Amino acid sequence: MRNRASVMVALATTMAALGGCVTVSAPDKPIVINLNINIKQEVVYRLDGKAKEVIDENAEIF
């Protein structure tokens, strides 16, 4: 038990000594993230026979 306690004390001392060595600072330049995204979309539609006739008859509306 005594050996374990001395190891714990040494570990705590080492952690306390190294605790001040870490510094965090903001970068000077902005962070840039390049995303190359390719999106393809296909639209499939089917018309009712009567709807197709109405569109063909009134092509100037559409």
C-alpha positions as CSV (number, residue, x, y, z in Angstrom):
1,M,0.0,0.0,0.0
2,R,2.8,2.4,0.8
3,N,4.4,1.9,-2.6
4,R,1.0,2.5,-4.3
5,A,0.6,5.8,-2.4
6,S,4.0,7.0,-3.3
7,V,3.2,6.3,-7.0
8,M,0.0,8.3,-6.7
9,V,1.8,11.2,-5.1
10,A,4.4,11.2,-7.8
11,L,1.7,11.0,-10.5
12,A,-0.2,13.9,-9.0
13,T,3.0,16.0,-8.8
14,T,3.8,15.3,-12.4
15,M,0.3,16.1,-13.5
16,A,0.4,19.4,-11.6
17,A,3.8,20.3,-13.1
18,L,2.7,19.6,-16.7
19,G,-0.7,21.2,-16.3
20,G,0.6,24.7,-17.1
21,C,2.4,23.6,-20.3
22,V,-0.7,23.4,-22.5
23,T,-1.8,26.6,-24.2
24,V,-4.8,27.0,-26.5
25,S,-5.0,30.0,-28.9
26,A,-7.2,31.0,-31.8
27,P,-5.7,30.6,-35.3
28,D,-4.5,33.7,-37.1
29,K,-6.2,32.8,-40.4
30,P,-9.8,31.6,-40.8
31,I,-10.5,28.0,-41.1
32,V,-11.5,27.1,-44.7
33,I,-13.5,23.9,-45.5
34,N,-13.9,23.1,-49.2
35,L,-16.8,20.8,-49.9
36,N,-17.1,19.5,-53.5
37,I,-20.7,18.3,-53.6
38,N,-22.4,17.1,-56.8
39,I,-26.2,16.8,-56.6
40,K,-28.2,15.3,-59.4
41,Q,-31.9,15.1,-59.4
42,E,-34.1,13.4,-61.9
43,V,-37.8,14.3,-62.1
44,V,-40.0,11.6,-63.6
45,Y,-43.6,12.5,-64.4
46,R,-46.5,10.8,-66.2
47,L,-49.5,12.5,-67.5
48,D,-53.0,11.2,-67.8
49,G,-54.1,10.9,-71.4
50,K,-56.8,13.5,-70.9
51,A,-54.3,15.9,-69.2
52,K,-51.9,15.5,-72.1
53,E,-54.6,16.3,-74.6
54,V,-55.5,19.5,-72.7
55,I,-51.9,20.6,-72.7
56,D,-51.5,19.9,-76.4
57,E,-54.7,21.8,-77.2
58,N,-53.6,24.8,-75.0
59,A,-49.9,24.9,-75.6
60,E,-49.8,28.7,-75.3
61,I,-50.8,28.5,-71.7
62,F,-48.0,26.2,-70.7
